[in-house]
């Protein structure tokens, strides 16, 4: 895993995510195939020598099978806290607003994702990542260029698939 070390000695991993809405205003969410099976936005880690925009486009393609257009930056979120254990590094997430090109998404990364589904921002599924919840709220309010520190939720129970 690729980490950066901050001046205070803590480690941070860089990632991307995208808020993608359909014509009805529903948001596309992915349910993790492993771990706590949290719901989150399409996205993933930024690879070495990859820009955040290119990482978002690549991860959306890998997870949905569709090409995406990145429209704008909703915000940059630093996920902190030890809700999932003290060995968990901070996560710095660039969250974009994106648009899918073509038809509907299909599950394209079954090893990482168990389900893709459209959800109304008013009735989001649980358990949901703290970053996803915060970024969707910011997007729904029309905010852009947000910079926030987000505290991890307490470690949820592992849900049976």
Buried (B, 14 or more C-beta within 10 A) or exposed (E): EEEEEEEEEEBBBBBBBBBBBEEEEBBBBBBBBEEBBBBBBBBBBBEEEBEBBBBBBBBBBBBBBBEBEBBEBBBBBBBBBEBBEEEBBBBBBBBBBBBBEEEEBEBBBEEBBBBBBBBEBEEBEEBBBBBBBBBBEBBBEEEEEBEBEBEBBEEBEEEEE
